[in-house]
Amino acid sequence: MKQILVASDFSINASHALRYALSLASRLHMEIAVVHAIHPTEGINNSTYNAIFIEDYYARKRAALQEWTDQVVQENKYNGLKVRSVVEVGYLRNVVTKYVEYTDVSFLVMGITGATGIKEIVGSNASMAVTKLRIPTLIVPPESNLSAIPVITLATDYKTTKLSVRDVKALNRILKLQYPTELDILDVSERDLDEKLVRNGETKMRQLLPNVTINFNYVDEDDTRPSYAIVDFVENYQTDILCLVKRNHNMIYRLFASSTVNEVLNRSVKAILVLHE
């Protein structure tokens, strides 16, 4: 069965991410794995390596994660879901990459702070997941809850953004939260819209998502900053899940590769699904 992977550091924000993932898994009939990465030097006192002490420390970490996971699951009454916990030694990037390599994971879910502190994403584990990992990553601020029928928006630009097979699978899976399925596509172009480009872009999207009702929307980047254009649309159309495709050198990539990401996240408390071409 497909899995949702939730990164945990035992924080309140991680608890909220797990609650969101539990709701997601329940409705999409998926399993959950909660992963915690122990830093390679964590538990080593004064650079003195003691194998017995270290193994005991790791064992206590595994027990703590299982207890933390069970508590969140029970508090939110998701006892029927299959949820496992995984503790590995290493940097989070390496731990997640190794786990995904051998497991059928559809999404990585990570929590971050709320609107007042969300700018701290730059340099954080969530930022690392967005920029370094090649797995669809759902970033969940505390204010975001999974709606009964979520409004889903894909922000893109036809010229440089391409959807991979994995992207399309992730989109189709998240769209199963709705019935009938419907997707708002917001094209933020970097220059005047070319009619042929628009026509080809719309045709390609319909071919990639043949069973989805697509509403096409357009914003010219010359009129406003792209981050504000995206978030204005999110707010006006009450988007619940904003999907972005991160690809080197395209407009969406530059949003996440610079401080502009703060503007997107500071003005939005919606969940953001980052796809990686």
BAFI-3210 file (N, C-alpha, C; in Angstrom, 3 decimals, decimal comma, padded with zeros to 6 digits):
// residues 277
n [1|2|3|4|5|6|7|8|9|10|11|12|13|14|15|16|17|18|19|20|21|22|23|24|25|26|27|28|29|30|31|32|33|34|35|36|37|38|39|40|41|42|43|44|45|46|47|48|49|50|51|52|53|54|55|56|57|58|59|60|61|62|63|64|65|66|67|68|69|70|71|72|73|74|75|76|77|78|79|80|81|82|83|84|85|86|87|88|89|90|91|92|93|94|95|96|97|98|99|100|101|102|103|104|105|106|107|108|109|110|111|112|113|114|115|116|117|118|119|120|121|122|123|124|125|126|127|128|129|130|131|132|133|134|135|136|137|138|139|140|141|142|143|144|145|146|147|148|149|150|151|152|153|154|155|156|157|158|159|160|161|162|163|164|165|166|167|168|169|170|171|172|173|174|175|176|177|178|179|180|181|182|183|184|185|186|187|188|189|190|191|192|193|194|195|196|197|198|199|200|201|202|203|204|205|206|207|208|209|210|211|212|213|214|215|216|217|218|219|220|221|222|223|224|225|226|227|228|229|230|231|232|233|234|235|236|237|238|239|240|241|242|243|244|245|246|247|248|249|250|251|252|253|254|255|256|257|258|259|260|261|262|263|264|265|266|267|268|269|270|271|272|273|274|275|276|277]
n.u [000,842|000,416|002,412|002,436|004,945|006,012|007,878|009,396|010,239|009,490|008,134|005,528|004,699|005,367|003,578|001,180|001,560|001,508|-001,128|-002,491|-001,554|-002,648|-005,375|-005,331|-004,354|-006,396|-008,542|-007,533|-006,900|-004,343|-001,147|000,884|004,140|006,188|009,033|012,139|015,183|018,249|020,830|024,191|026,120|024,655|023,942|026,446|028,738|031,014|032,721|033,310|033,050|030,759|029,644|027,575|026,156|025,353|023,730|021,689|020,737|019,758|017,745|016,006|015,219|013,797|011,695|010,552|009,672|007,755|005,912|005,183|004,051|001,898|000,375|-000,492|-001,979|-004,005|-005,205|-006,442|-008,170|-007,602|-007,195|-007,615|-005,962|-002,971|000,004|003,409|006,573|009,814|013,182|016,287|019,854|021,539|021,715|018,741|018,065|019,484|018,433|015,704|015,924|017,059|015,031|012,863|013,842|013,508|010,871|007,389|006,572|004,351|004,063|005,951|005,466|005,722|005,910|005,714|006,352|003,853|002,129|003,449|005,989|006,791|008,620|010,974|011,462|013,473|016,565|015,767|014,675|012,418|012,871|015,153|014,037|012,388|014,233|016,253|015,395|013,773|011,064|007,526|006,533|004,717|004,040|003,060|001,586|000,636|-001,921|-003,354|-005,858|-007,192|-009,649|-013,121|-013,906|-011,399|-010,094|-007,988|-005,050|-002,841|000,074|001,903|004,113|003,790|005,911|008,384|007,847|007,474|005,589|006,447|006,144|005,894|005,037|002,495|001,197|001,211|-000,365|-002,813|-003,403|-003,742|-005,893|-007,912|-009,128|-011,318|-014,652|-016,803|-013,560|-011,551|-009,481|-007,746|-005,752|-003,113|-001,451|001,532|003,107|006,289|006,493|004,688|001,717|001,760|-000,403|-000,386|001,301|-000,222|-002,479|-001,313|-000,299|-002,620|-003,844|-001,969|-002,111|-004,713|-004,442|-002,645|-004,135|-006,736|-009,196|-009,984|-011,624|-010,591|-009,816|-008,641|-006,441|-004,933|-002,071|-000,155|003,207|004,414|002,690|002,652|004,448|005,469|005,070|003,163|001,072|000,419|-000,341|-002,416|-004,290|-004,676|-005,862|-008,165|-009,575|-009,865|-008,090|-007,086|-005,007|-002,009|-000,222|003,058|005,532|008,817|011,529|014,796|015,880|013,423|010,575|009,134|011,016|012,846|011,379|011,544|014,230|015,103|014,633|012,073|010,290|009,482|007,622|005,515|004,772|004,444|002,140|000,242|-001,636|-002,060|-001,764|001,105|002,001|004,859|006,126|008,521|010,239]
n.v [-001,200|002,293|004,799|007,546|009,644|011,030|013,564|013,869|015,846|015,777|018,070|020,608|021,496|019,344|017,509|018,603|018,307|015,521|015,032|016,195|014,526|012,091|012,528|012,821|010,291|008,637|009,307|008,769|006,155|005,136|004,214|005,235|006,356|007,408|009,294|009,793|011,450|010,835|012,900|012,392|012,911|013,089|012,262|011,462|011,915|014,355|013,592|010,975|007,719|005,300|002,220|000,717|002,645|004,332|002,656|002,212|004,797|005,209|003,281|004,328|006,615|005,490|004,315|006,603|007,953|006,150|006,227|008,949|009,035|007,205|008,582|010,909|009,691|008,368|010,505|011,798|009,955|007,943|005,215|003,027|003,190|002,142|002,742|003,340|003,730|005,107|005,211|006,469|006,784|009,639|012,345|014,188|014,422|012,277|010,093|010,152|009,896|007,318|005,765|006,206|005,077|002,350|001,976|002,388|005,398|008,098|010,788|013,195|014,605|017,603|019,730|023,240|026,446|028,924|031,727|033,998|033,174|031,805|032,530|031,479|029,223|029,190|027,695|025,743|022,365|021,873|023,568|022,329|019,912|020,787|021,840|019,914|017,197|014,749|014,096|014,322|016,883|017,840|020,738|021,847|024,341|025,272|026,451|025,269|023,071|019,985|020,264|019,280|019,083|019,850|022,778|022,833|024,105|024,483|026,125|027,413|027,751|027,701|027,690|026,794|024,836|021,407|018,476|015,596|011,969|011,098|013,454|013,775|011,491|012,077|014,392|013,381|011,623|013,323|014,731|012,937|013,473|014,920|014,860|015,476|015,438|018,354|020,962|023,958|025,789|027,993|030,064|031,729|033,885|034,907|036,813|038,539|036,801|034,198|033,286|030,790|029,314|029,283|027,847|025,371|024,685|024,391|022,268|020,223|019,928|018,991|016,552|015,253|015,092|013,673|013,000|015,030|018,025|021,055|024,347|027,105|029,760|033,037|035,037|037,839|038,231|040,696|042,489|042,291|041,126|037,725|036,045|037,434|037,482|034,767|034,196|036,027|034,929|032,451|033,293|034,663|032,703|030,840|028,671|025,480|023,594|024,326|023,715|023,445|023,330|022,460|023,222|023,337|026,563|027,549|029,776|029,066|027,584|029,609|031,040|029,410|029,263|031,583|034,453|035,066|033,067|033,425|035,465|034,228|032,265|033,716|035,139|033,253|030,587|028,120|024,652|023,512|021,810|020,612|019,754|017,817|017,990]
n.w [000,000|-000,687|000,898|003,252|004,263|007,244|008,650|011,790|014,608|017,139|017,804|018,304|015,838|014,220|015,254|014,365|011,615|011,453|012,254|010,099|008,057|008,902|008,522|005,758|004,938|005,857|004,206|001,680|001,775|002,661|004,100|006,945|007,727|010,273|010,570|012,198|012,365|013,798|014,658|013,556|015,575|017,841|021,196|021,841|024,274|025,121|023,079|023,545|022,712|023,499|023,070|024,278|025,722|023,628|022,028|023,842|024,064|021,463|021,461|023,362|022,030|019,879|021,274|022,347|020,048|019,091|021,205|021,088|018,536|018,814|020,695|019,304|017,272|018,764|020,141|018,061|017,151|015,163|015,197|013,548|011,384|009,675|011,097|011,359|013,064|012,478|013,230|012,457|012,217|011,144|008,721|008,028|005,313|004,103|005,488|004,775|001,979|001,736|002,874|001,140|-001,138|-000,872|-000,282|-001,031|-001,285|-001,415|-000,639|001,206|004,312|006,060|008,897|009,628|011,219|012,189|010,564|011,539|012,059|009,890|008,016|008,772|007,368|005,418|005,223|006,933|007,836|006,261|004,116|003,115|002,252|000,205|-001,631|-002,019|-001,942|-004,011|-003,898|-003,828|-001,725|001,039|002,640|005,743|007,432|010,822|010,823|008,828|007,851|006,671|004,362|003,893|001,210|-000,509|-002,115|-004,843|-006,222|-008,937|-009,453|-012,113|-014,988|-018,391|-020,186|-019,087|-017,194|-016,634|-016,199|-014,503|-014,657|-012,043|-010,813|-011,980|-011,026|-008,285|-008,241|-009,235|-007,171|-004,937|-005,849|-005,575|-003,253|-003,794|-005,209|-007,803|-009,476|-009,564|-010,734|-010,254|-012,394|-012,351|-014,372|-014,338|-016,142|-017,534|-019,380|-022,026|-022,726|-025,048|-027,592|-028,918|-027,248|-024,936|-025,796|-026,477|-023,993|-022,411|-023,765|-023,335|-020,548|-020,249|-021,503|-019,815|-017,487|-017,881|-016,706|-015,119|-014,243|-015,418|-014,540|-016,110|-015,412|-015,569|-014,935|-015,489|-015,033|-015,274|-014,212|-011,459|-008,534|-008,701|-006,458|-004,936|-006,760|-006,914|-004,240|-003,849|-005,577|-004,332|-001,937|-002,858|-004,236|-002,335|-001,927|-000,788|-000,969|-002,326|-005,206|-006,427|-008,951|-008,763|-010,597|-011,908|-012,644|-013,564|-013,115|-010,792|-009,392|-008,764|-006,937|-004,699|-004,340|-003,374|-001,182|-001,794|-001,361|001,223|001,029|-000,270|001,618|003,982|003,573|003,317|004,721|003,839|002,901|001,142|-001,703|-002,982|-006,029|-007,809|-010,719]
ca.u [000,000|001,152|002,663|002,750|006,064|005,931|009,121|009,098|011,281|008,761|007,617|004,097|004,482|005,395|002,305|000,149|001,809|001,026|-002,596|-002,889|-001,253|-003,616|-006,611|-005,054|-004,251|-007,706|-009,408|-006,923|-006,638|-002,899|-000,472|001,763|005,385|006,738|010,481|012,955|016,614|019,159|022,076|025,310|026,856|023,716|024,071|027,858|029,106|032,432|033,435|033,654|032,109|030,461|028,679|026,420|025,384|024,775|022,620|020,606|020,193|018,961|016,558|015,093|014,682|012,785|010,537|009,940|008,947|006,566|004,970|004,715|003,177|000,678|-000,418|-001,151|-002,978|-005,122|-005,890|-007,229|-009,086|-007,273|-006,627|-007,771|-004,939|-001,674|001,021|004,643|007,587|011,148|014,278|017,564|020,950|022,005|021,071|017,376|018,046|019,949|017,505|014,504|016,286|017,231|013,736|012,052|014,427|013,059|009,469|006,503|006,111|003,738|004,281|006,619|004,730|006,538|005,284|006,503|005,695|002,721|002,333|004,374|007,345|006,943|009,786|012,122|011,606|014,749|017,589|015,175|014,513|011,417|013,557|016,014|013,199|011,920|015,305|017,199|014,762|012,981|009,816|006,479|006,627|003,587|004,428|001,807|001,588|-000,348|-003,254|-003,970|-006,543|-007,685|-011,071|-013,935|-013,710|-010,377|-009,839|-006,590|-004,528|-001,490|000,708|002,902|004,271|003,816|007,140|009,512|007,435|007,019|005,175|006,976|005,179|005,685|004,220|001,114|000,657|000,967|-001,527|-004,019|-003,708|-004,267|-007,192|-008,906|-009,820|-012,526|-015,499|-015,904|-012,239|-011,453|-008,185|-007,487|-004,372|-002,754|-000,219|002,194|004,102|007,365|006,399|003,348|001,246|001,672|-001,643|-000,062|001,840|-001,350|-003,298|-000,568|-000,216|-003,921|-004,040|-001,094|-002,635|-005,903|-003,980|-002,024|-005,160|-007,933|-010,422|-010,076|-012,143|-009,536|-010,134|-007,393|-006,387|-003,671|-001,561|001,066|004,177|004,776|001,733|002,878|005,445|004,836|004,632|001,920|000,043|000,002|-001,042|-003,688|-005,202|-004,979|-006,792|-009,422|-010,283|-009,928|-007,328|-006,677|-003,710|-001,323|000,800|004,094|006,515|010,167|012,447|015,922|015,890|012,149|010,103|008,748|012,262|013,444|010,620|012,022|015,674|015,414|013,790|010,718|009,443|008,906|006,449|004,439|004,340|004,038|000,792|-000,663|-001,596|-002,520|-000,761|001,777|002,563|005,947|006,440|009,871|010,279]
ca.v [000,000|003,550|005,396|008,951|009,729|012,248|013,850|014,307|016,248|015,783|019,419|020,842|021,604|017,975|016,903|019,081|017,662|014,145|015,077|016,453|013,316|011,077|012,836|012,538|008,839|008,039|009,536|008,218|004,737|004,979|003,975|006,325|006,067|008,600|009,109|010,736|011,291|011,168|013,482|011,455|013,158|013,176|011,198|011,204|012,863|014,732|012,865|009,631|006,757|004,139|001,487|000,320|003,850|004,822|001,783|002,479|006,103|004,997|002,515|005,255|007,478|004,715|004,183|007,927|008,251|005,298|006,775|010,231|008,712|006,587|009,604|011,745|008,845|008,118|011,766|012,190|008,843|007,271|003,926|002,033|003,363|001,491|003,775|002,807|004,745|004,725|006,053|006,126|007,710|010,304|013,614|013,942|014,224|010,931|009,128|010,136|009,358|005,865|005,142|006,298|004,197|000,966|001,971|003,070|006,612|009,067|012,149|013,526|015,682|018,302|020,884|024,447|027,371|029,661|032,863|034,983|032,640|030,924|032,935|030,694|028,039|029,231|027,096|024,736|021,047|021,965|024,159|021,283|018,946|021,431|022,113|018,813|015,901|014,635|013,443|015,309|017,293|018,647|021,597|022,109|025,271|024,882|026,976|024,567|021,811|019,380|020,528|018,154|019,066|020,890|023,459|022,560|024,979|024,251|027,327|026,945|028,553|026,714|027,705|026,066|023,779|020,136|017,545|014,234|010,905|011,104|014,627|013,504|010,518|012,775|015,266|012,547|011,065|014,372|015,122|011,962|014,039|015,563|014,170|015,165|016,053|019,664|021,592|025,305|025,997|029,405|030,266|033,011|033,968|035,878|037,764|038,562|035,465|033,846|032,534|029,408|028,690|029,051|026,777|024,119|024,395|023,892|020,944|019,261|019,679|018,141|015,210|014,666|014,894|013,551|012,793|016,154|019,296|022,040|025,764|027,791|031,162|033,614|036,259|038,295|038,605|042,101|043,300|042,200|040,126|036,417|035,501|038,099|037,038|033,424|034,208|036,721|033,955|031,484|033,897|035,000|031,481|029,997|027,439|024,722|022,986|024,983|022,842|024,138|022,431|023,003|022,770|024,273|027,729|028,136|030,805|028,467|027,249|030,828|031,404|028,616|029,389|032,930|034,862|035,278|032,036|033,971|036,257|033,291|031,576|034,651|035,620|032,124|029,557|026,913|023,608|023,654|020,570|020,904|018,649|017,937|017,399]
ca.w [000,000|-000,732|002,210|003,496|005,197|008,055|009,378|013,153|015,554|018,405|018,070|018,091|014,396|013,698|015,661|013,444|010,325|011,551|012,249|008,715|007,302|009,304|007,805|004,348|004,763|006,089|003,050|000,471|002,045|002,633|005,371|007,377|008,428|010,929|010,590|012,973|012,086|014,894|014,139|013,786|016,816|018,957|022,186|022,139|025,308|025,177|022,024|024,032|022,135|024,319|022,257|025,084|026,010|022,386|021,640|024,787|023,681|020,248|021,841|024,031|020,971|019,150|022,159|022,474|018,806|019,052|022,191|020,540|017,405|019,345|021,379|018,291|016,598|019,678|020,409|016,892|016,868|013,907|015,610|012,496|010,350|009,883|011,309|011,945|013,344|012,001|013,728|011,841|012,491|009,936|008,404|007,579|003,856|003,787|006,071|003,934|000,660|001,865|003,139|-000,072|-002,145|-000,687|000,141|-001,974|-000,621|-002,334|-000,166|002,454|004,973|007,054|009,522|009,875|012,129|011,633|009,677|012,078|012,074|008,738|007,234|009,204|006,521|004,713|006,064|007,795|007,232|005,205|002,970|002,561|001,542|-001,021|-002,588|-002,216|-002,139|-005,231|-003,566|-003,564|-000,322|001,491|003,750|006,450|008,557|011,840|010,557|007,705|008,107|005,446|004,196|003,441|-000,244|-000,658|-003,385|-005,169|-007,278|-009,447|-010,000|-013,067|-016,199|-019,464|-020,978|-018,496|-016,270|-017,184|-015,160|-014,667|-014,360|-010,593|-010,518|-012,399|-010,077|-007,022|-008,444|-009,322|-005,852|-004,066|-006,396|-005,146|-002,097|-004,302|-006,187|-008,923|-009,372|-010,206|-010,471|-010,751|-012,837|-012,452|-015,136|-014,071|-017,212|-017,355|-020,490|-022,586|-023,063|-026,460|-027,772|-029,267|-026,039|-024,036|-026,367|-026,332|-022,565|-021,958|-024,369|-022,660|-019,211|-020,391|-021,853|-018,631|-016,458|-018,715|-015,931|-014,190|-014,753|-015,193|-014,721|-016,436|-014,991|-016,031|-014,329|-016,149|-013,992|-015,404|-013,469|-010,024|-008,186|-008,850|-005,181|-004,561|-007,700|-006,512|-002,961|-004,065|-006,177|-003,277|-000,995|-003,520|-004,639|-001,141|-002,165|000,401|-001,248|-003,437|-005,786|-007,185|-009,552|-008,646|-011,642|-011,989|-013,531|-013,928|-012,203|-009,527|-008,706|-008,203|-005,747|-003,580|-004,214|-002,872|-000,065|-002,279|-000,772|002,448|000,692|-000,556|002,816|005,016|003,301|003,125|005,750|003,163|002,673|-000,148|-002,227|-003,912|-006,931|-008,338|-012,052]
c.u [000,877|001,271|002,788|003,851|005,998|007,235|008,784|010,357|010,671|008,148|006,106|003,792|004,501|004,109|001,189|000,322|001,304|-000,493|-003,127|-002,692|-002,232|-004,945|-006,483|-005,056|-005,596|-008,594|-008,857|-006,568|-005,146|-002,381|000,436|003,009|005,903|008,231|011,152|014,424|017,425|020,451|023,249|026,069|025,950|023,901|025,494|028,351|030,617|033,296|033,880|032,600|031,966|029,327|027,417|025,527|024,657|023,580|021,415|019,923|019,295|017,661|015,524|014,461|013,574|011,519|009,793|009,131|007,682|005,496|004,356|003,717|001,849|-000,228|-001,175|-002,258|-004,202|-005,914|-006,808|-008,109|-008,870|-006,675|-006,717|-006,723|-003,665|-000,604|002,245|005,606|008,963|012,163|015,575|018,598|021,423|021,327|019,708|017,305|018,420|018,993|016,253|014,802|016,411|015,887|012,881|012,548|013,860|011,577|008,639|005,852|005,554|004,059|005,155|005,865|005,601|005,774|006,260|005,712|004,612|003,125|003,364|005,812|007,675|008,152|011,035|012,331|012,955|015,841|017,067|015,124|013,492|012,027|014,464|015,205|012,740|013,023|016,166|016,544|013,894|011,725|008,760|006,397|005,483|004,007|003,163|002,015|000,499|-001,773|-004,008|-004,572|-007,109|-009,198|-011,806|-013,825|-012,692|-010,321|-008,345|-006,174|-003,118|-000,980|001,863|003,166|004,546|005,168|008,220|009,115|006,939|006,653|005,722|005,868|004,852|004,823|002,751|000,455|000,317|-000,250|-002,814|-004,400|-004,309|-005,645|-008,294|-009,624|-011,141|-013,363|-016,669|-014,581|-012,166|-010,148|-008,156|-006,024|-004,145|-001,425|000,310|003,326|005,126|007,387|004,979|002,945|001,148|000,463|-001,385|000,460|000,725|-002,181|-002,617|-000,482|-001,511|-004,184|-003,220|-001,621|-003,861|-005,514|-003,374|-003,050|-006,521|-009,245|-010,679|-010,675|-011,137|-010,060|-008,820|-007,494|-005,005|-003,360|-000,282|002,020|004,560|003,885|002,015|003,976|004,785|004,316|003,303|000,780|-000,493|-000,830|-002,361|-004,725|-005,637|-006,038|-008,158|-010,245|-010,322|-009,278|-006,937|-005,300|-003,125|-000,198|001,765|005,067|007,880|011,057|013,558|015,677|014,505|011,687|009,768|009,992|012,857|012,670|011,171|013,514|016,072|014,460|012,350|009,770|008,785|007,626|005,259|003,877|003,864|002,604|-000,207|-000,514|-002,103|-001,389|-000,186|002,398|003,595|006,263|007,806|009,934|011,340]
c.v [001,250|004,145|006,912|008,962|011,065|012,423|014,427|014,729|016,402|017,152|019,480|020,891|020,231|017,242|017,324|018,443|016,230|014,103|015,290|015,189|012,191|011,276|012,494|011,024|008,154|008,163|008,945|006,736|004,418|004,652|005,162|005,750|007,392|008,387|010,198|010,432|011,728|011,702|012,566|011,668|013,230|011,993|010,839|012,290|013,087|013,900|011,465|008,656|005,548|003,380|001,127|001,517|004,340|003,969|001,979|003,809|005,962|004,265|003,421|006,226|006,758|004,570|005,503|008,283|007,408|005,824|008,076|009,985|008,153|007,632|010,468|010,961|008,669|009,390|012,169|011,053|008,235|005,887|002,860|002,113|002,596|002,566|003,133|003,956|004,202|005,715|005,559|007,183|008,311|011,644|013,326|013,665|012,790|009,857|009,003|009,512|007,839|005,172|005,103|005,338|002,783|000,859|002,788|004,270|007,596|010,500|012,152|014,705|016,276|019,494|022,036|025,367|028,151|030,910|033,851|034,492|031,797|031,292|032,165|029,442|028,015|028,728|025,999|023,388|021,075|022,565|023,134|020,292|019,506|021,508|020,896|017,473|015,897|013,805|014,520|015,614|018,226|019,407|022,093|023,092|024,884|025,328|026,185|023,241|021,294|019,538|019,283|017,973|020,163|021,482|023,346|023,405|024,558|025,544|026,894|028,028|027,584|026,604|026,795|024,907|022,554|019,223|016,158|013,233|010,892|012,289|014,343|012,514|011,191|013,682|014,454|011,978|012,121|014,826|014,129|012,400|014,675|014,568|015,092|015,928|017,340|020,322|022,984|025,386|027,487|029,515|031,662|033,133|035,037|036,911|037,740|037,170|035,285|032,927|031,067|028,651|028,352|027,866|025,413|023,692|023,813|022,487|019,885|018,920|018,777|016,709|014,496|014,307|014,759|013,447|013,910|017,366|020,391|023,450|026,510|029,268|031,711|034,911|036,617|038,801|040,079|042,990|043,324|041,186|038,752|035,845|036,109|037,678|035,678|033,474|034,967|035,761|032,933|032,036|034,155|033,773|030,439|028,620|026,788|024,101|023,639|024,078|023,671|023,105|023,094|022,381|023,800|025,337|028,233|029,094|030,234|028,101|028,494|031,327|030,681|028,735|030,752|033,259|035,108|034,239|032,547|034,736|035,347|032,725|032,524|035,110|034,485|031,133|028,242|025,897|023,771|022,311|020,927|019,646|018,888|017,233|016,319]
c.w [000,000|000,665|002,133|004,545|005,922|008,826|010,750|013,895|016,947|018,735|017,874|016,598|013,733|014,065|014,719|012,072|010,337|011,556|010,832|007,877|007,647|008,590|006,327|004,088|004,921|004,854|001,761|000,623|001,893|004,027|005,693|008,040|008,994|011,108|011,427|012,702|013,298|014,278|014,482|015,086|018,035|019,902|022,530|023,089|025,321|024,217|022,459|023,522|023,050|023,640|023,030|025,357|024,757|021,966|022,551|024,439|022,454|020,575|022,518|023,036|020,200|019,984|022,278|021,220|018,708|020,003|021,676|019,416|017,889|019,993|020,373|017,597|017,482|019,970|019,272|016,360|015,478|014,177|014,526|011,402|010,701|009,928|011,951|012,183|012,974|012,558|013,112|012,202|011,174|009,760|007,778|006,085|003,492|004,295|005,201|002,582|000,697|002,052|001,875|-001,148|-002,073|-000,304|-000,840|-001,294|-001,662|-001,950|001,077|003,045|006,066|007,601|009,635|010,771|011,411|010,890|010,214|012,041|010,871|007,888|007,639|008,363|005,815|005,652|006,968|007,097|006,108|003,943|002,304|001,740|000,206|-002,062|-002,916|-002,538|-003,387|-004,993|-003,350|-002,068|000,036|002,742|004,431|007,595|009,562|011,519|009,510|008,142|006,794|005,371|003,713|001,934|-000,555|-002,063|-003,670|-006,358|-007,649|-010,052|-010,891|-014,102|-017,334|-020,162|-020,399|-017,594|-017,023|-016,022|-015,464|-014,386|-012,867|-010,172|-010,807|-011,446|-008,745|-007,124|-008,473|-007,969|-004,934|-004,537|-006,028|-003,876|-002,500|-005,110|-006,531|-008,794|-010,169|-009,788|-011,065|-011,157|-013,014|-013,175|-014,850|-015,079|-016,909|-018,474|-021,018|-023,038|-024,573|-026,649|-028,085|-028,057|-025,066|-024,517|-026,196|-024,860|-022,031|-022,498|-023,648|-021,276|-019,269|-020,729|-020,648|-017,563|-017,136|-017,944|-014,928|-014,890|-014,403|-015,477|-014,934|-016,073|-015,335|-015,294|-015,045|-015,087|-014,091|-014,548|-011,970|-009,750|-008,193|-007,541|-004,753|-005,474|-007,288|-005,241|-003,049|-004,637|-005,122|-002,323|-001,626|-003,871|-003,527|-001,358|-000,847|000,233|-002,497|-003,917|-006,627|-007,739|-009,490|-009,708|-011,771|-013,037|-013,951|-012,838|-010,829|-008,714|-008,046|-006,991|-004,521|-003,365|-003,665|-001,733|-000,497|-001,704|000,505|002,163|000,407|000,742|003,906|004,833|003,160|004,261|005,165|003,076|001,276|-000,539|-003,279|-004,708|-007,526|-009,679|-012,158]
res [m|k|q|i|l|v|a|s|d|f|s|i|n|a|s|h|a|l|r|y|a|l|s|l|a|s|r|l|h|m|e|i|a|v|v|h|a|i|h|p|t|e|g|i|n|n|s|t|y|n|a|i|f|i|e|d|y|y|a|r|k|r|a|a|l|q|e|w|t|d|q|v|v|q|e|n|k|y|n|g|l|k|v|r|s|v|v|e|v|g|y|l|r|n|v|v|t|k|y|v|e|y|t|d|v|s|f|l|v|m|g|i|t|g|a|t|g|i|k|e|i|v|g|s|n|a|s|m|a|v|t|k|l|r|i|p|t|l|i|v|p|p|e|s|n|l|s|a|i|p|v|i|t|l|a|t|d|y|k|t|t|k|l|s|v|r|d|v|k|a|l|n|r|i|l|k|l|q|y|p|t|e|l|d|i|l|d|v|s|e|r|d|l|d|e|k|l|v|r|n|g|e|t|k|m|r|q|l|l|p|n|v|t|i|n|f|n|y|v|d|e|d|d|t|r|p|s|y|a|i|v|d|f|v|e|n|y|q|t|d|i|l|c|l|v|k|r|n|h|n|m|i|y|r|l|f|a|s|s|t|v|n|e|v|l|n|r|s|v|k|a|i|l|v|l|h|e]
***
